[in-house]
Each structure stands twice: as C-alpha cells, then as structure tokens.
Amino acid sequence: MKQRINKLCYWLMMLAVLLLFCTGTVPAAETATVSVSGVFGQTGARSMLAMINKFRTGQYDEYDHPADYDSWSVKPSSGQTWQRTNSGGVQIISGLGTLQYDYTLEKVAMLRAIETAVYWDHDRPDSTAGNCFTAYPDGYYAKGENIACGYNSFTSASSVMQAWMETGDNYLGQGHRRNMLGAKFTAVGIAHVTHNGWEFWVQEFGYPLRNGTQTAVRNGLGTAQVTFSTDRVMPAGLSSASGSETISIGIGETVSVPDTKIRLEAVDSGINNYYALGSADLAWTIEDPSVASLSGTSIKGLKEGTTSLDTMFAGKKLSYKIQVKRKDLKGASVSVQSPALYTGKALKPGITVKLSGKTLEQGTDYTVSYEKNTDTGKAKAVITGEGNYQGTLTKTFQIRLAEGFVFKDKTSGGVYKVTKVSSVSKAQVTFVKPVSAKKKSITIPASVKISGTTCTVTAIGDGAFRNNKKIRKIVIGKNVASIGKEAFRGAGKLAGIQIKTKKLTAGRIGANAFSGIYKKAEFRLPSAKKKAYKKILLKKGAKATMIFQ
C-alpha cells in the first residue's frame, strides 16, 4: 500500500492583487492532449461534507468520535491546543460556520482529480494554464484545494478525512487542516476517482457559494481530455490497446496501425501510466521500409527482420517495435485427398493447406513428407513451412482396402478378392484361386490378414479349382457362406473335402460346384449339417458313390 504526500493550496486576494499576481510572461511549452479515464465515486466524496462540518463544529476527532472541545484542540484532556507556530503560541477558533456543497466546485474537483492522475501537483499539467485555481470559473473570491492519493489505499472518505485532519502535527504540517477549518470558506466541492489502482481525492473550497442546486451523483467510468506541457509531463512510450509494444506480422501479411496509448511520466511525481490519445493526429513512418511498408494505416510485412513504427508526439520520438516473421502454419486447415486405398506401396495422397482463407502452394509455401503410409491403418502427412511460412503441422489419414482389391496370402496358399470393407481393420474376401496350380492340399481359413486388416473369408469364387488336376484335399473354413458355380468342377483327383462351415444352403452353392471330382471322394461334414449337406451336395455335382460322414 502506497500513499502520496498530501498537498494543499489556498488563495485569498482582492481583485487588484489578483491582477498583479496574473501579470508576467507565461513560458512557452509544447502541449499535447490525452484522454484520461477513471472510475468516479461521488457518493463517497459527497459523504465527506458531513465529516468536514462535524470537524468545523468540534464534533469530529481523529477517531470520528463526538468531542466537546474547539476544533483546533489537540488533546483536550491535557489542555494542549493547536500551535500557531512551531515554536509556540496558540490560536483558539470556535464558532465556525458549516460549509455548503457547491456543485460547480464539485465539477472543478472532478476535473482536478483526473488532472492529478497525470501530474501530481497543485499546478495543472499544462504549465500555460497556471495553478489549480485556473480551473475555477469566475466569481469565487476565496479558493483552496486539498489533494491526496494512495495506491490501493484511501478507498473511503473517512480514511482520507483522518489523513487531512493532521491531528497532532505541528503548525507547518497542518495546511490541509487549515483549509478545512478556514473561516474564509463557505462552500466546498469534493471528488474521488480511481485510476489504475490509485485513489485520487480532491477538495475544492470557495467563497461565496455559487451553485447549491443538487445534481445527479456521478459514479462509474468517466473520461476527460487533459492537456499537458512537456516541461511537466514527458511522453515516455507507446502501447497498443492490447498492451503490447511490439507489432508481430507475417511476411505478406497486412495489419492496421494499432489503437495507441501514450505512456506519460510526470516530472518529479513518480506517477506514470498509459493514456488513450485524444485529438492528436499521429504521423507514422517506418524506419526500414525494406522490412515492412506503410500505406495509410496498413502495415505490410515484406521480409523477415526487425524495424520500428515511429511517430513524434509532444516533441519526442516514440516507437513500436515491428517484428516481421515467416507466417506460422499454426491454425492452418489441412485436408487429405481421399480415399487413400491400399496398394502395397507407399501412398502419397494429395494435400491441401489453407491459412487465413488462402490456399497455399506445395513446394513454394510448404513441403510434405509421409510416415507409416504403406500399410492399412493410420498414416501421417507432415507439412513443413517453406518460403514465407514456418512451423510444422501433422495430419493423420486412414489407408484402407478397396473393394475389388486382389492379393495373395502365402500362408493359406490362396489368392483373395476383397468384397466388402467394414472399416480400416475389417473386411470380407472371396477365395479366388490357389496361389500355385501345383498345390495338392489347401486349407481355406476362417480369415486371412493383409497389412493391418483382418479379412474374413466368406466365399469360394466361381471356378476357383476348376480343372485343377493337382488338388487332392481341401478344407473349407468355418466362415465360408457361399461356394461359386463350378468351383471344383473337373478337379478329378480331389478326394478329401472337409467342410467346417455351417452357413451353406442350396441357394449359396453354385451349379456343378462339385461335378467331376474323384468318384469316391470323401466328405467330412459338420454332424449337425450332415443330412442337409449331403442332400445339397448331391444336387451340386457330388455322386452317390461318394462318402458323406
């Protein structure tokens, strides 16, 4: 918690003295204007009037307790009274009149509260405007000002009131107290504004009362245009509305000059903050036009590098840093040409990359490499920025079997054709023919596997073993649901047929499927299907001379 030293100022002169006081040459200084915002709390500010009047009538001590002693008494129990000088002497003041609230002075106080946020002094930020009393309209013959501020402190009227009472301080340290107890004042206006964590309070005293007509209380965000002089407040830096002092832009990308705030540093005050620009019309230039160009309010990145966006404000050069980088591919959308169908060779499907509505060009803006792109299953395309682009993206895609794809399975000794693809990992196939016409014994399994896909063998194709003079034994797997026409026709040496499947019906076995096999061939059938299958097989080319068991 920080508290600033409280300040006070008062004025009481006749008109002739005022004219004398105002003569002289006002020093020339460059001025500029900023927009200053704060959160007003005028309900709390107005509540201080009652505290001041209790203080003036001897009913308010440093602990906000009623007290029956005059306003200047320090410790009534000890008889000590307010010291007129540090070395001695006393002054007893009683019978002070109460102050009335002046709503014109309140406007002055609210303006001054905003101004003190920029320049902490009784003089105004604009040195050509003079001291705090130039904020008063004509017609006040006695004037006084108290100001106070604290960082995350002075949040209540009573806390500021106790600080301004200065109870127990020496005479020289009781200036705020003297203003609040000034017999010359009959009116007061008070303001409280919070700005960037600082609490600013202002009391403006006056004589006579100019405006006692109550106005609506002002609470919440308020803004004022504050003019400052460079001999009191110096520009110290820039910030965009987002708070950044760096403009990042990609090569070929265009951004607007940011909404700008000025950081000001008040001379000898230690208070500095960012303020929105008011009516100032900033003229911008770019230090190195080969890195970025400026057209109107548009900045375009030309090549990778660093430069600055510069302007002059209140006699000082202020800059944003511009960083031009290759555009990052992060956020780009990537699509892969589909479907990616298994061939047994590495697949490189087409890639489309779009960023900010633009379709990028492969080979110029990016390159593509592939991983795990041969087998069925999940593959990867790795996109790497080139030229004006940087960064890496990874896009996964699926490689699957295509219906109609034919492959060899050496384990089972068969050639298979894909008939149905359920997913990347599952498919159905038909046994088309043996891998070798010389093979004497073949087992058609329940399933075969190719790459990452398990294929259920559901059929034996038409003429799969037609006129095969070598085959002697065949095992038909449990998942075969159909046997094509003439599948074994003319396989004269086929003497042993074991059928494991229970899925066959007369309609699923083609004509002459077993015609011309060995006349004493032996069928081994599932016991539950023996009778039914024998009847079917006899209709599909088997002979009565054959054995069914």
N, C-alpha and C positions, 0 to 999 in steps of 0.2 A: 504494500500500500504506500503510495507516494502522495505527499501534499506539497503544493507550491507555497511560497511565501505570499501571504495575503498583501494586497496593495490597496491604497486609498488615495483619493484626490478630492479636494473641495475648492470652491471658488465663491467669493462674495465680494463684489466690487460695484461701485457706482458706474454709470454709463461713461462718464468722462475717462475713468481709469481703464474701462474696457477698451475704449478706442485707442488709448495709449498702448495698452497691452497688445493689441492686434496689429500695431504698425510694425514695419520692418520687412525685410526681404525673405520670402519663403524659398529655401534652397530647392533647386531643380532636381528632380529624381525621376527615373523611369518607372512607370507604373504599369501594372497588369491586373487583370481581374480573374478570379476563380469562383467557382460555385461551391459553397460550403454547406454541408448538411449536418443536422444534429437532431436529437430527439428531445423535444421540449417537455418539461414537466411543470407547467404553470400552476397546476392545482397546489403542488407543494410550495412553489415560490410564493403564491398569494397567501398561503397559511402563515408565512413569516411575519406578516403585518401585525398580527395579534401578539406575537412574541416581542416585536420591537416596541409596541405600545405598552406592554406589561413592563418591559425594561425601562422605558422612559418614565413610568409612574411608580417605579420602585417595587414592583410585584414580581420580578423575574430575576433570579440569581443564576449563578453558573450551573446550578443543578435543576433549574426550572422549578424551583420551589417558591411559594409566596414568601415575601420578605417585607418587613416593616422598617425599612431604612431608605435613605435617599439613594438616588440612582448611582451616585459616584462612590458610595461607601465600598470599601474592600472587604473588611471583616468587622461587621458591626459589634460583635462581642468584645473585640479588643479596642474599639474606638478608633481604629485606623480608618483613614479616609483617602480618597483619590489624591495623588500627588500632582500638583500643577507642574512642578519641575522635578527633575531627578534629584536635586539637592535639597528640596524641601518646599514647604508651602502647601496649602490645601485649598480646595475650592468645593464648596458645598452647593449643589444645584438641586433644586426641588421645584415642584410645580410645573414641570414640563408638559406641554400640550401633546396630545396624541397626534400621530400623523394620519393623513387620509391617503387612500390608494389612488394614484393618478395613472389612468390607463394610457395616457400619452407617454408618461415616463416608463411604463411597462414596455411599450414598443421600443423605446430607446434602450432599455436594459436587455431586451431580447436581441437586438442588433449587436450591442456591445458584447453579449455572451458569445455570439458567433464570431465576432472580430477577435476576441481574446483567444479563441481556439487557434487562430492563425498567428497572432502576435500578442504575447502575454505582457501587456503594459497598459498604463493609463493613456499613453499616446495611442492614436489609432494606427492601423497597419500602413495606411497611406500617409506618409510624412507631410504631404501637401495639404492634408485635411486637418492637421493640428492635433490638439489633445482631445481627450474623451468628450469634452463639453461641446465640441463642434457637432456632435450627434444630436444635441438638444435643439428643438425648434425655438424660435424667438419667443420671448415673453417670460422666461424664468430669470429671476434676479439673484437667486442663491442656488448654487449647484454643488453636488457632492457625489462621489462614486466610491463604492467598495467593490472589490473583485476578489474572488477566491477560486481555486481549483484544486482538485486532487484526483489521483489515478485510483479508480476503484474505491474511493472514499468520498466523503461529503455527499452521501447519497440522500440524506434527509435534511430538511430545513433546520431542525434543532441542532444537528451536528455542526453546520456552518455557523449558526447563530452563536453557539458557545465559543467557537474559534474567534468570531468577530467581537465578542464581548471583551476579550483580553483582560479578564479579571485578574488582578494581582500583578499585571505588568506595570513597568514604570511609565511615566507620562509619555515619553517619546515612543513607546510601543503601544500606545492606546489610540492611534489615529482612527481605526475603524469604529472604536467605541465612541469617540468624539463625534463622528458623523452621525451615528445612530441616536446620540443624545444631543445633537445640535439644536439649540434653541432657534436658530435662524430658519430651520426647515419646517415646512408644514405638509409636505407631500412626499410620497415615495412610490417607485415602481420597481418590481423585483423580477428577475428571470433566472431560470435554471435550464441548462441544456447539457446533454451528454453527447460527447463526440469522441469516437474511437477509444472508449474506456475512460476518458477524462470527464470529470463533473465540473462544469463551469457555472459559477453563481455571480450575479451582479445585482447590486443595489444602486439605484439612481435616486438621489434626493433633490428636492427642489422647493422653491418658493416663487410664486404662490401656486396653489392648486389650479391646474389648467383644465383637467378633464376627469371629473368624478363619475361619469356615466359608465356603468359597468358594461364590459364587452364579453363575448363568449370566451371561455377559458381555452387556451391553446395547449393541447397535449399531443404528443406524437411527432412524427418526422416533419421537419421544416428545413427550408433551404433559403440561403441568402447569397447575393452576389457581393463579394468582398474585394475591394481594390487595395492593393498593397504596393509599397515602394521598395525598390531594390536596396535601399540603404537600411531597411528594417527587416525585410523578409527576402531571402535569396532562393531562387529556384535551385533544386538540388538533384532532381532526377525525374524520370518518367515511369509510368506504369500503365499497362493496358487495363481495360475494365476487368479482365480476369486475374489481374495481379502480376502478370508476367512481364518482365522487362526484356524478354527475348522473343523474336518472331521466328518460328521454325517453318520452313517452306520446302516443298519438294521441287526438284528440277522440272520445269514446265508447268508447275502449279501456280495458281494466282490466288492471292489473299488480299483482303482490304486492309488499308491502314487502320490499326485498331482504335477504338474509342479510347481516348487518352486522359490520364490523370497526371497532375503535376505534384511532385513532392516538394514541399516548401520547408525551409528551415528559418525560423525566426531568429534574428540576431540576439545572442546572449540569453535566449529563453530556454533552450533545451527542448522545446516542443516542436516536433515536425511530423507531418502527416501528408498523405496523398489527398489532393483535392481535384474534383472534376473541373475541366476547363469551362469557363463561361463563354463570353463572346469572342475570345481570342481566336483568330484565324491563323492556324499554323501553316507555314510553308515548309514542305518536306523536300529533302534531297537524299540521294543515296551515295554513299562515299565511293563505292566501287561499282559502277554501272555494268561491269562485265560479269559480276556475280548475280546481280538482281537488277531489274529495271522498274521504273515507276512511271505509271501513266494515270494521271488524275489521282485517284485514291486507291489504285490497284498496284500491288507489288507482284512481280513475276520472277520466279527463280530461274536463273539461266544456266548456272553451273555450280558444281559443288564448291563450297567455300564459305567464308565469313565476311560480312561487311556491316555497315550500320545505316540506319534510317535516322537522319538528323533534322533538327529544327532549331530555330532561335526563339527563345521565349524570355522576355524581360531582360534582354541583353546577355543571355547565357546560352551556350550551345548545349542542347540536350539530345540524347540519342537512345534509340532502341538497338540492340544487337540483332542482326539478321543472320541466321544460320540456314544456308541452302544445302540440303542433303538430297541424296537419291531417295526417291519415294520408297517407303516401306510397303512391301506386299501385304502386310498385315491388314486384314479386313477385306482383302480381295475375295471374290467368289470364284470357285474353280468347279468346272463340270467336265466329266469324262465321257467321251463318246461311248455309247452303249448299244447293244450288249457287247461285253468282252467275252468272246467264246473261245473255249479251249481248243488248241490246235496241236498241243505237244511242244510248241515252240514259244519263245519269249514274245509276249504280246506288248505292243506299244500303241494303245488306243489314242485317238486324238484328244487334245486338251484345249479347253477354252478358259481363259483367265480374264475377268472383268474387275476393274478397280475404278471407283467413282464414276461409274457409267461408261467408262471407256474400255473397249476390248483390246487387250494388249497383244503384241505381236511376238510369237515364239521365235526365238533366235535373235531378236533385237531387244526385247524387253525382258525376256526370261528364257531359261533352258529347262528341259525336263529330263529327269532320269527315273528309272523304274526299279522297284525292288519286289522280289517274290512274284514275278509276273509271268511265270511259266505254268505252274500248277493251278488246278482249280482251288478256289477259296479266296482269301483276302490278299489283294496286291496293293502296292503303293506307287503313286506318282509323286516325285519330289520336284517342286517348282522352285527354281533359284533365280533371283533377280539379276538382270543384266542391264548394261547401259545406264538409263536414268532410274533404275529400280534396284532395290536391295532387299535382303531378307529371304527367308525360305518358308515355303508352305508345303504341307504334306496332305495329299488327297488319297484316300483309300477307295478301292473299287473291287468288285467281285468278278472273278473269272469262273464261268460255269460251262458245263457241257451243253452242246446244241443237239436238239432232236435231229436224228438222221446221221449223227457222227458215228463213224465206224472205227473200231480199234481192235487190236489183238491182245489177248490175255494168255501169255505163255504158260502160266501156271495151270490153267484148265485146258489149254491147247485149243481154244476157240477164238473165232472172230465174232465180235458182237456189234450190234447196231443199237444206238440209243433211240428209244421210242417215246419216253416221257421223262421230263426233268421236273422234279418236285422242288428242289432247292439246290444250292451250291453243293451240298453234301449228299443229296439223294437223287437217284434216277432209276428208271426201268430200262432193261435192254432185252433184245432178242438174240439168241444164238443163231448166227447166220451160216457158219460152216466151220469145219476144223481148220486149224492153222496149217496143218500138213495133211495131205490126202493119204499119206502112208501110215498114219497113226492107227493102231489096231484097237485101242481101248480109250474111251473118253468118258470123263465124268462131267456132266453139266451141273455146276454147283448151284447152291441157293443164291449166291451173289458173287460178284467179282468187283474188284476195286481198280479204278483208274485215277491216277493223280490223287486228289483229296476227296473223290466222290465214290461212295459205295453204291453199286448198281445191282439191283435185284433182277435176277434172270427170270423173266416171266413167260418166255415163249421160245419155241424152236421154229425157225423160219421155214418157209416153203422150200422143199428140195434140199434141205441142209446137208443130207448124206446121200442124196440121190446118186445111184450107180457107183457108190463107193465100194470098191472091191477089196478094201483092206480092213475096214472096220469089223470087229468081231464082238465087241462088248460095249454097251452104252449104259450109263447111269443117268437117269433124268431126275434132276433136283426137285426139292420139295416146293419150290415157288413157281414152277412152270405151270401155267394155266392154260396154255394152248400149244398145239403142235400143228404146223402148217401142212398143207397138202403135199403128198409125195415126199414127205420129209425123209423117209428111209427107203423109198422105193428103189428096188434093184440092188440093195446092199446085200448081195447073196450070201455073204459069209457072216452076217450079223446073227449070232446065235444066242447071245445073252442080253436081255433087256431088263434092267431093274428100274421100276417106276416108283419114286418116293412121294411124288405129289399126290394130293387128294383133291386137286382142284379141277381135274379134267372132266369134261362132259362130251356127249356125242357131238354137240354143236361146236366144240372147241378143238376137235381133231379133224384135220382136213382129209379129203378123199384120198384113198390109196396111200395113206401115210406109211403103212407097214407092208405094202404089196411087194412081193419078190424078195423078202428076206429069207434066211435059211429055213427050210420047210419044217425042221424040228426044233426051231428056236424055242428058248425057254423064257417065259415072262415071270418075273418076281414082282408081285403086286401087293399094295397095302391090304392087309387082311380085311379091313372094313370095306374096301372097294373091290375086292376080288371078283365077286359075281357080276357087279355092274360093269367093271372094266373089261372083263372077258367078253361080255356081250357087245360092248362098243368096239373093241379091237377086232373082233371077227367081222364087223361091218367096215372096218377101215383097212382091210387087206390081210389081216392075220388068218391063218388056216387052222382047221380043227386038229391037224396033226401036231400042232404046237402045244407046248406045256404051259399051263397057267397055274401058278402056285403063289 
